Amino acid sequence: MRKIVASLLLVTSLLVAQKKQKPNIIVVLADDISAREMPIYQSDTWSPPIGGDTQDLKYRANTPVLDKIAKEGLYVKTAWAAVVCSPSRAMMMTGRYAHLHKWWGNKTTGKYTDENGKPATYPFYESSPLGLGQVAQKAGYATLWSGKSQMRNPNLEKYGFDEGVFTPGESTRGGDNPYTDFRVELKKVDGKKKIINNDTGEEVFTFPQSGWYWQPHVMLMNHPSSKKQFEWWPNTAKSKKEYGLTTYGPDVELDFIFDFMERKTKEKKPFFVYHTTHLGHDAFDFFHPETKTKWPGTPVVKWENGKYHRTEPRVTGDKGVYNTYGTVTEPGIHNHINYLDYQMWLYLQKLKELKVDQNTLVIFCADNGTSGYGKNSAEAQKGTHVPFIVYAPGLGLTKKGEQDVLVNLADVLPTIAEIGGVEIPKDYEINGVSLWPFLTTKQKEHRDWIYGYKDGMQIIRGKHLMKDGYDKWYDVSKTPSDLISFDKVKQPNNLSGAALKDKELFEKVLPKFNTFEEERHGPLLEKHRLQIEKKEAEQKAKLKALKAKKRAKQAKKKNKKK
């Protein structure tokens, strides 16, 4: 009996000790993963390895850990991002929509005249100085950003993060990476522009990229092992000896995250981790350069008897000819999601090991829809519908399992601000709404509408009605089995009841955000404004001509058939 009492007292004292400190926060932002890919969302359709749609169970992800934390914590039935990486990350990191941060799409990020008097991409630290990292720092958190950056600006130290582990990093801050030739570059060959695989020297047909999966490009910022602010990794004798073909980027990101968590826990300082994993994003497969697969294989992991087992990768070869000896999976987004599940299991193990599992908030979400299905699509909610899971044992959440509420990625920043006790000035516009009251009280709803965007297209939905970027309307009062085939509303001007209320609300909300044509950019010198407007007009005319040419070609084909 005494032993039982002593054990209970020990557990109680550990919980009290954990709760004396602000809760740690981990935000895992997966890359290009629609909600339908996650088994917990129960879609009857998902993505095969070449993209598109399938119902083949061999391409269904297996996520015992994410399923568990979604059921023991909660998951949001309808969470929205923007339709593609850059504007979604802008929404997440600023808590704002594009009318303020000016990142409308991957090819339509706003410009401004920078501190050197030159036109450049408008960075968040200028448009939105109270960003995710800055808010966490103001709340007293030690902050780490690990993974994909995609800031289109080399000043990664200005986003409010004490340390960074960037894949693939910024070559402007560290020069060319001397440790890997897994890079696809746009080069001039015999006077012509070609995309070249540096590993083989051969032309390939993909987008330019520095490898972030196998033998990855990794840049450290302010790490204790570094001799300068930005430094390519491997950067120690030990890491240089171990680095090679079997080094897997997502593993490196997580190793540095755990190193950071260990150090900050030892210092008794709360930590905020922003983990922007590449897992889910398609990429060039350097091990199989001749294939057209979208998602390169991952290390093999297997869930057995309540735990994961990982096969140590073995890879030999060079210049495009490699043997992986069965230690790397087949390609496919399902295997990327399986590996994410493995990493979430590692997170839970590490939190327990550090004895902070009862005082840590974990958010798992994604930045936009799956490549080959929803990415960059303004149709219905194909591009915007993403998973959103919250797990926080010991923090008094009042909700559990599926939550039929509406959430935007913009809601994460004000949630962190409220948890950390940071007051956002009243004259500083935030478009997100803190989730904390919904998570910790009897509040039944979170927000009445959610919003997404692609360039000048606006996408919005409530509980009963949705308008997509093509101004098509949908009845969303019932969820279809594939999470996308909603009934179309053919006469949106003849609505009544709850759907009419949604439409009236949308008509009040949308004009404020509809500034793409008039206020696309940040502050510009007049000469830069004129230069940019001229270039945009030329691009618009070129696109119009290409569309006209395509229509003429299609018409010619139709006439031939007749």
C-alpha positions as CSV (number, residue, x, y, z in Angstrom):
1,M,0.0,0.0,0.0
2,R,2.8,2.4,0.9
3,K,4.5,1.7,-2.5
4,I,1.2,2.5,-4.3
5,V,0.8,5.8,-2.4
6,A,4.5,6.7,-3.0
7,S,4.1,6.0,-6.7
8,L,0.9,8.1,-6.9
9,L,2.7,11.0,-5.0
10,L,5.6,10.7,-7.4
11,V,3.3,10.9,-10.5
12,T,1.4,13.8,-9.0
13,S,4.6,15.7,-8.2
14,L,5.9,15.2,-11.8
15,L,2.6,16.5,-13.2
16,V,2.7,19.5,-10.9
17,A,6.3,20.2,-11.8
18,Q,5.5,20.0,-15.6
19,K,2.5,22.4,-15.2
20,K,4.5,25.1,-13.4
21,Q,6.0,25.9,-16.8
22,K,4.3,27.1,-19.9
23,P,3.3,24.2,-22.1
24,N,5.8,23.2,-24.8
25,I,4.4,23.5,-28.3
26,I,5.2,21.4,-31.3
27,V,3.6,22.2,-34.7
28,V,4.2,19.6,-37.4
29,L,3.3,21.0,-40.9
30,A,3.3,18.2,-43.4
31,D,3.8,19.0,-47.1
32,D,1.0,18.6,-49.8
33,I,-1.2,16.1,-47.9
34,S,-5.0,16.2,-48.3
35,A,-7.2,15.2,-45.4
36,R,-8.4,12.3,-47.6
37,E,-5.0,10.6,-47.5
38,M,-5.2,10.1,-43.7
39,P,-7.2,7.0,-42.7
40,I,-8.7,8.8,-39.7
41,Y,-10.7,11.0,-42.2
42,Q,-12.4,7.8,-43.6
43,S,-12.4,8.8,-47.3
44,D,-13.1,6.0,-49.7
45,T,-10.6,7.5,-52.2
46,W,-6.9,8.5,-51.9
47,S,-3.8,9.0,-54.1
48,P,-1.8,6.3,-55.9
49,P,2.0,6.6,-56.5
50,I,1.5,8.4,-59.8
51,G,-1.1,10.9,-58.5
52,G,-4.8,11.0,-59.1
53,D,-7.5,8.8,-57.5
54,T,-7.5,5.2,-56.3
55,Q,-9.5,2.9,-53.9
56,D,-6.8,0.3,-54.0
57,L,-6.0,-0.6,-50.3
58,K,-2.4,-1.4,-51.1
59,Y,-1.9,2.4,-51.5
60,R,-3.7,3.2,-48.3
61,A,-1.5,4.7,-45.6
62,N,-1.3,2.9,-42.2
63,T,-1.2,5.3,-39.3
64,P,-1.8,3.6,-35.9
65,V,-0.1,6.5,-34.0
66,L,-1.8,9.4,-35.7
67,D,-5.1,7.5,-35.4
68,K,-4.5,7.1,-31.7
69,I,-3.6,10.7,-30.9
70,A,-6.5,11.9,-33.1
71,K,-8.9,9.8,-31.0
72,E,-7.4,10.4,-27.6
73,G,-6.8,14.1,-28.5
74,L,-9.0,15.5,-31.3
75,Y,-9.1,16.0,-35.0
76,V,-10.9,18.7,-37.0
77,K,-13.3,17.5,-39.7
78,T,-12.9,20.6,-41.8
79,A,-9.6,22.5,-41.6
80,W,-8.5,24.7,-44.5
81,A,-5.3,26.1,-45.8
82,A,-4.6,28.0,-49.0
83,V,-4.2,25.8,-52.2
84,V,-0.4,25.7,-52.4
85,C,2.8,25.9,-50.4
86,S,3.8,29.6,-50.3
87,P,0.4,31.3,-49.5
88,S,-0.4,28.5,-47.0
89,R,2.9,28.9,-45.1
90,A,2.2,32.7,-45.2
91,M,-1.2,32.1,-43.6
92,M,0.3,29.8,-40.9
93,M,3.3,32.0,-40.1
94,T,1.4,35.4,-40.0
95,G,-2.1,34.4,-38.9
96,R,-3.2,36.6,-41.8
97,Y,-4.7,36.3,-45.3
98,A,-3.1,37.5,-48.5
99,H,-4.6,41.0,-48.5
100,L,-2.0,41.7,-45.7
101,H,1.0,39.4,-46.3
102,K,0.6,39.6,-50.2
103,W,1.6,36.0,-50.9
104,W,-1.3,35.1,-53.2
105,G,0.1,32.1,-54.9
106,N,3.5,30.4,-55.7
107,K,3.9,32.5,-58.8
108,T,2.2,35.6,-57.4
109,T,4.0,36.5,-54.2
110,G,3.9,40.3,-53.7
111,K,7.0,42.5,-54.2
112,Y,8.4,45.5,-52.3
113,T,11.4,47.7,-52.5
114,D,13.9,46.3,-50.1
115,E,16.4,47.9,-47.8
116,N,19.0,48.0,-50.6
117,G,16.6,49.9,-52.9
118,K,15.9,46.8,-55.1
119,P,12.6,45.0,-55.9
120,A,12.3,41.7,-54.0
121,T,9.7,39.3,-52.6
122,Y,7.8,41.0,-49.8
123,P,8.9,39.1,-46.6
124,F,6.8,38.4,-43.6
125,Y,9.1,40.2,-41.2
126,E,8.2,43.4,-43.1
127,S,4.5,42.8,-43.8
128,S,3.7,41.0,-40.6
129,P,6.2,41.6,-37.9
130,L,4.2,39.6,-35.3
131,G,4.9,36.2,-37.0
132,L,4.7,32.7,-35.5
133,G,8.3,32.8,-34.3
134,Q,8.2,36.3,-32.9
135,V,5.0,35.6,-31.0
136,A,6.6,32.5,-29.4
137,Q,9.7,34.4,-28.5
138,K,7.6,37.1,-26.9
139,A,5.9,34.4,-24.8
140,G,9.3,33.3,-23.5
141,Y,9.8,30.2,-25.6
142,A,13.0,28.9,-27.1
143,T,12.2,28.6,-30.8
144,L,13.4,26.2,-33.5
145,W,12.4,25.9,-37.1
146,S,13.3,22.6,-38.7
147,G,12.6,21.6,-42.3
148,K,11.4,23.4,-45.4
149,S,11.8,27.2,-45.4
150,Q,10.7,28.4,-48.9
151,M,10.8,32.1,-47.8
152,R,12.2,33.4,-51.1
153,N,14.4,35.5,-49.0
154,P,17.9,34.6,-47.5
155,N,17.3,36.4,-44.2
156,L,16.0,33.3,-42.3
157,E,17.3,34.8,-39.0
158,K,14.6,37.5,-39.1
159,Y,11.5,35.2,-38.6
160,G,11.8,34.9,-34.8
161,F,13.6,31.6,-34.5
162,D,16.6,31.1,-32.2
163,E,17.8,28.1,-34.2
164,G,17.1,26.6,-37.6
165,V,17.7,23.4,-39.5
166,F,16.8,24.1,-43.1
167,T,16.4,21.5,-45.9
168,P,17.6,22.4,-48.5
169,G,18.8,25.7,-47.0
170,E,19.9,28.9,-48.7
171,S,23.0,28.7,-50.9
172,T,23.3,32.6,-50.7
173,R,24.1,32.2,-46.9
174,G,26.6,29.3,-47.2
175,G,27.9,29.1,-50.7
176,D,27.6,25.9,-52.8
177,N,27.0,22.8,-50.7
178,P,30.3,20.7,-50.9
179,Y,28.7,17.5,-49.5
180,T,26.2,16.3,-52.0
181,D,25.6,16.5,-55.8
182,F,21.9,15.4,-55.4
183,R,20.7,18.6,-57.1
184,V,18.7,19.4,-60.2
185,E,19.7,22.7,-61.8
186,L,18.7,24.9,-64.7
187,K,21.8,25.3,-66.8
188,K,22.9,26.6,-70.2
189,V,24.1,23.8,-72.4
190,D,25.2,24.7,-75.9
191,G,23.4,28.0,-75.6
192,K,20.1,26.3,-74.6
193,K,18.5,26.2,-71.1
194,K,18.2,22.7,-69.8
195,I,17.4,21.1,-66.5
196,I,20.4,18.9,-65.5
197,N,20.7,16.2,-62.8
198,N,24.1,17.1,-61.3
199,D,24.5,13.5,-60.1
200,T,24.6,12.1,-63.7
201,G,25.1,15.2,-65.8
202,E,22.1,14.3,-67.9
203,E,19.0,16.3,-68.8
204,V,15.9,15.5,-66.8
205,F,12.3,16.8,-67.0
206,T,11.3,18.0,-63.6
207,F,11.6,21.2,-61.6
208,P,15.0,22.6,-60.3
209,Q,15.6,21.4,-56.7
210,S,18.2,20.6,-54.2
211,G,17.6,17.1,-52.7
212,W,15.9,17.1,-49.4
213,Y,15.3,13.4,-49.0
214,W,18.3,11.1,-49.6
215,Q,21.8,12.5,-49.1
216,P,20.1,15.8,-48.4
217,H,21.2,19.5,-48.4
218,V,21.0,20.6,-44.8
219,M,21.9,24.1,-43.5
220,L,22.1,24.9,-39.8
221,M,21.4,28.3,-38.2
222,N,22.8,29.2,-34.8
223,H,23.4,25.6,-33.8
224,P,25.8,25.2,-30.8
225,S,28.1,23.0,-33.0
226,S,28.4,25.7,-35.7
227,K,31.3,28.1,-36.0
228,K,29.2,30.6,-37.9
229,Q,25.5,31.7,-38.0
230,F,24.8,29.7,-41.2
231,E,26.7,26.5,-41.9
232,W,26.2,23.5,-44.1
233,W,25.8,20.2,-42.4
234,P,27.6,17.8,-41.8
235,N,29.8,20.1,-39.8
236,T,31.6,17.8,-37.4
237,A,34.1,15.0,-37.8
238,K,31.5,12.5,-36.6
239,S,28.6,13.7,-38.8
240,K,31.0,14.0,-41.9
241,K,32.0,10.4,-41.4
242,E,28.3,9.2,-41.1
243,Y,26.9,11.3,-43.9
244,G,26.2,9.7,-47.2
245,L,23.7,8.0,-49.5
246,T,21.8,6.5,-46.5
247,T,21.4,9.8,-44.8
248,Y,17.7,10.7,-44.9
249,G,16.6,14.3,-44.6
250,P,13.5,13.8,-42.5
251,D,15.6,11.9,-40.0
252,V,18.2,14.7,-39.8
253,E,15.4,17.2,-39.2
254,L,14.0,15.2,-36.3
255,D,17.5,14.4,-34.8
256,F,18.2,18.1,-34.5
257,I,14.7,18.7,-33.1
258,F,15.3,16.2,-30.4
259,D,18.7,17.7,-29.7
260,F,17.0,21.1,-29.2
261,M,14.2,19.6,-27.0
262,E,16.8,17.9,-24.8
263,R,18.9,21.1,-24.4
264,K,15.9,23.3,-23.6
265,T,14.3,20.8,-21.2
266,K,17.7,20.6,-19.3
267,E,17.7,24.4,-19.2
268,K,14.1,24.3,-17.8
269,K,13.0,26.6,-20.7
270,P,9.7,26.0,-22.6
271,F,10.3,25.2,-26.3
272,F,8.4,25.9,-29.5
273,V,9.2,23.6,-32.4
274,Y,8.0,24.5,-35.9
275,H,8.6,21.3,-37.9
276,T,8.0,21.9,-41.6
277,T,8.7,18.4,-42.9
278,H,9.1,17.7,-46.6
279,L,7.3,14.4,-46.2
280,G,4.3,14.4,-48.6
281,H,6.0,16.6,-51.2
282,D,6.9,15.1,-54.6
283,A,10.5,15.2,-55.6
284,F,13.0,13.9,-58.1
285,D,14.1,10.3,-57.3
286,F,17.9,10.4,-57.5
287,F,18.1,6.6,-56.8
288,H,15.8,6.0,-59.8
289,P,16.3,8.9,-62.2
290,E,14.7,7.2,-65.1
291,T,11.3,6.8,-63.4
292,K,8.4,9.2,-63.3
293,T,7.3,8.5,-59.8
294,K,6.2,11.4,-57.7
295,W,7.1,10.4,-54.2
296,P,10.6,8.7,-53.7
297,G,10.7,5.8,-51.3
298,T,11.4,6.2,-47.5
299,P,13.3,3.9,-45.1
300,V,11.3,0.8,-44.4
301,V,9.3,1.0,-41.1
302,K,7.0,-1.7,-39.7
303,W,4.4,-1.4,-36.9
304,E,4.4,-4.5,-34.7
305,N,3.2,-5.2,-31.2
306,G,2.6,-1.6,-30.4
307,K,5.9,-0.2,-31.6
308,Y,7.7,0.7,-34.8
309,H,10.7,-1.1,-36.2
310,R,12.9,0.7,-38.7
311,T,15.2,-1.1,-41.2
312,E,18.6,0.6,-41.4
313,P,19.0,1.7,-45.1
314,R,21.7,0.2,-47.2
315,V,22.5,2.0,-50.5
316,T,25.4,1.6,-52.9
317,G,26.2,3.0,-56.3
318,D,26.9,6.3,-58.0
319,K,25.8,8.5,-61.0
320,G,22.2,7.4,-61.2
321,V,22.8,3.7,-60.8
322,Y,22.0,2.6,-57.2
323,N,21.1,-0.5,-55.3
324,T,18.9,-0.1,-52.2
325,Y,18.8,-3.9,-51.3
326,G,15.1,-3.7,-50.3
327,T,15.8,-1.3,-47.5
328,V,13.9,1.6,-49.2
329,T,10.2,1.4,-49.8
330,E,8.4,1.6,-53.1
331,P,7.4,5.1,-54.1
332,G,4.1,6.6,-53.0
333,I,2.6,9.2,-50.8
334,H,1.2,6.4,-48.6
335,N,4.7,5.5,-47.6
336,H,5.5,9.2,-46.8
337,I,2.5,9.2,-44.5
338,N,3.6,5.9,-42.9
339,Y,6.9,7.5,-42.2
340,L,5.3,10.5,-40.7
341,D,3.4,8.2,-38.4
342,Y,6.7,6.6,-37.4
343,Q,8.1,10.0,-36.6
344,M,5.1,11.0,-34.5
345,W,5.7,7.8,-32.5
346,L,9.3,8.9,-32.0
347,Y,8.0,12.3,-30.8
348,L,5.8,10.6,-28.2
349,Q,8.6,8.5,-27.0
350,K,10.9,11.5,-26.7
351,L,8.3,13.6,-24.8
352,K,7.9,10.7,-22.3
353,E,11.7,10.3,-22.0
354,L,12.0,14.0,-21.2
355,K,9.1,13.8,-18.8
356,V,7.3,16.6,-20.6
357,D,4.5,14.6,-22.2
358,Q,1.9,16.0,-19.9
359,N,2.9,19.5,-20.6
360,T,3.2,19.6,-24.4
361,L,0.7,20.7,-27.1
362,V,1.2,18.9,-30.4
363,I,-0.5,20.1,-33.6
364,F,-0.2,18.0,-36.7
365,C,-1.5,19.5,-40.0
366,A,-0.6,20.1,-43.6
367,D,-0.1,23.0,-46.0
368,N,-2.4,22.2,-48.9
369,G,-3.9,19.4,-51.0
370,T,-2.0,16.4,-52.4
371,S,0.0,16.8,-55.6
372,G,-1.9,15.3,-58.6
373,Y,-5.2,15.8,-56.8
374,G,-5.7,19.0,-54.9
375,K,-2.5,21.0,-54.9
376,N,-3.0,24.4,-56.5
377,S,-6.6,23.6,-57.2
378,A,-9.3,26.2,-56.5
379,E,-12.0,23.7,-57.3
380,A,-14.3,23.0,-54.3
381,Q,-12.1,22.2,-51.4
382,K,-9.6,20.0,-53.3
383,G,-6.7,22.4,-52.6
384,T,-7.7,23.6,-49.2
385,H,-8.9,20.6,-47.1
386,V,-6.1,19.4,-44.9
387,P,-5.7,17.2,-41.8
388,F,-5.6,18.9,-38.4
389,I,-4.9,16.9,-35.2
390,V,-4.4,18.3,-31.7
391,Y,-2.9,16.2,-28.9
392,A,-2.3,17.6,-25.4
393,P,-2.6,15.1,-22.6
394,G,-2.5,16.8,-19.3
395,L,-3.5,20.2,-20.6
396,G,-7.2,19.9,-19.8
397,L,-8.7,19.7,-23.3
398,T,-12.5,19.4,-23.2
399,K,-12.9,17.8,-26.6
400,K,-12.0,14.4,-27.8
401,G,-12.1,12.6,-31.2
402,E,-13.7,14.1,-34.3
403,Q,-14.8,17.7,-34.1
404,D,-17.2,19.0,-36.7
405,V,-16.0,22.6,-36.6
406,L,-14.3,24.9,-39.0
407,V,-10.6,25.8,-38.6
408,N,-8.1,27.8,-40.7
409,L,-4.3,27.5,-40.6
410,A,-4.4,31.2,-39.6
411,D,-5.8,30.1,-36.3
412,V,-2.5,28.6,-35.1
413,L,-0.7,31.9,-34.4
414,P,-3.4,33.5,-32.2
415,T,-3.7,30.1,-30.4
416,I,0.0,30.2,-29.5
417,A,-0.3,33.9,-28.5
418,E,-3.2,33.1,-26.1
419,I,-1.3,30.1,-24.6
420,G,1.8,32.2,-24.1
421,G,0.0,35.2,-22.7
422,V,1.0,37.5,-25.6
423,E,-1.5,40.2,-26.3
424,I,-1.9,41.2,-30.0
425,P,-2.3,45.0,-30.3
426,K,-5.8,46.0,-31.2
427,D,-4.6,47.9,-34.3
428,Y,-2.7,44.8,-35.6
429,E,-5.0,42.8,-37.8
430,I,-5.1,39.1,-37.3
431,N,-7.5,37.0,-39.4
432,G,-7.0,33.8,-37.4
433,V,-9.1,33.0,-34.3
434,S,-7.6,31.4,-31.2
435,L,-8.6,27.7,-30.8
436,W,-7.8,27.7,-27.1
437,P,-11.3,28.6,-25.9
438,F,-12.8,25.9,-28.0
439,L,-10.1,23.4,-26.9
440,T,-10.4,24.0,-23.2
441,T,-14.0,25.2,-22.5
442,K,-17.6,24.0,-23.2
443,Q,-17.6,26.2,-26.3
444,K,-19.3,24.2,-29.1
445,E,-18.3,26.1,-32.2
446,H,-15.1,27.7,-33.3
447,R,-15.8,30.0,-36.3
448,D,-18.6,30.6,-38.8
449,W,-16.5,30.5,-42.0
450,I,-13.1,29.5,-43.3
451,Y,-11.2,31.0,-46.2
452,G,-8.7,30.0,-48.9
453,Y,-7.2,31.6,-51.9
454,K,-5.3,31.2,-55.2
455,D,-4.1,34.4,-56.8
456,G,-7.2,36.5,-57.2
457,M,-9.6,33.5,-56.6
458,Q,-11.5,33.4,-53.3
459,I,-12.7,30.2,-51.7
460,I,-15.0,30.3,-48.7
461,R,-17.2,27.9,-46.8
462,G,-19.5,27.7,-43.8
463,K,-21.3,24.8,-42.2
464,H,-23.9,24.6,-45.0
465,L,-22.6,26.4,-48.1
466,M,-19.3,26.7,-50.0
467,K,-18.1,28.9,-52.9
468,D,-15.0,27.8,-54.7
469,G,-12.5,29.8,-56.8
470,Y,-14.5,29.4,-59.9
471,D,-17.6,30.9,-58.3
472,K,-19.3,27.5,-58.2
473,W,-21.5,26.8,-55.2
474,Y,-21.9,23.6,-53.2
475,D,-24.2,22.2,-50.5
476,V,-21.7,21.1,-47.7
477,S,-24.3,20.2,-45.1
478,K,-23.6,16.5,-45.7
479,T,-20.1,15.0,-46.2
480,P,-19.7,12.7,-49.2
481,S,-17.7,9.5,-48.9
482,D,-14.7,10.9,-50.9
483,L,-14.8,14.2,-49.0
484,I,-15.1,16.2,-52.2
485,S,-18.2,15.2,-54.3
486,F,-20.6,17.7,-52.7
487,D,-23.9,18.4,-54.4
488,K,-23.7,21.6,-56.6
489,V,-26.0,24.5,-55.9
490,K,-27.3,25.5,-59.4
491,Q,-29.2,28.5,-58.3
492,P,-27.3,30.3,-55.5
493,N,-29.6,33.3,-55.7
494,N,-32.6,31.1,-54.6
495,L,-31.2,29.9,-51.3
496,S,-33.1,29.9,-48.0
497,G,-32.5,29.0,-44.4
498,A,-29.0,28.2,-43.1
499,A,-27.5,28.2,-46.6
500,L,-28.8,31.7,-47.3
501,K,-27.3,32.9,-44.0
502,D,-23.9,31.5,-45.0
503,K,-24.2,33.3,-48.4
504,E,-25.1,36.6,-46.8
505,L,-22.2,36.2,-44.4
506,F,-19.8,35.5,-47.3
507,E,-21.0,38.6,-49.1
508,K,-20.0,40.7,-46.1
509,V,-16.6,38.9,-45.6
510,L,-15.2,38.6,-49.1
511,P,-14.8,42.2,-50.3
512,K,-12.3,43.0,-47.6
513,F,-9.9,40.3,-48.8
514,N,-10.5,40.8,-52.5
515,T,-7.6,43.2,-53.2
516,F,-5.5,41.1,-55.6
517,E,-5.9,43.4,-58.6
518,E,-5.6,46.7,-56.7
519,E,-3.2,45.9,-53.9
520,R,-1.1,43.0,-55.0
521,H,2.2,44.2,-53.7
522,G,3.9,45.8,-50.7
523,P,5.5,49.2,-50.6
524,L,7.3,49.9,-54.0
525,L,9.2,52.8,-55.4
526,E,7.3,54.2,-58.4
527,K,9.9,52.9,-60.9
528,H,9.7,49.4,-59.5
529,R,5.9,49.5,-59.6
530,L,5.9,50.5,-63.3
531,Q,8.5,47.8,-64.1
532,I,6.5,45.1,-62.3
533,E,3.2,46.2,-63.8
534,K,4.7,46.1,-67.3
535,K,6.1,42.6,-66.7
536,E,2.8,41.4,-65.3
537,A,0.9,42.8,-68.3
538,E,3.3,41.0,-70.7
539,Q,2.8,37.7,-68.8
540,K,-0.9,38.2,-68.9
541,A,-0.9,38.8,-72.7
542,K,1.4,35.8,-73.3
543,L,-1.0,33.5,-71.2
544,K,-4.0,34.9,-73.1
545,A,-2.3,34.1,-76.5
546,L,-1.4,30.6,-75.3
547,K,-5.0,29.9,-74.3
548,A,-6.3,31.2,-77.6
549,K,-3.8,29.0,-79.4
550,K,-5.0,26.0,-77.3
551,R,-8.6,26.7,-78.1
552,A,-7.9,27.0,-81.8
553,K,-6.1,23.7,-81.8
554,Q,-9.0,22.0,-80.0
555,A,-11.5,23.5,-82.4
556,K,-9.4,22.3,-85.4
557,K,-9.4,18.7,-83.9
558,K,-13.2,18.8,-83.5
559,N,-13.7,20.0,-87.1
560,K,-11.5,17.1,-88.3
561,K,-13.6,14.6,-86.5
562,K,-16.7,16.0,-88.1
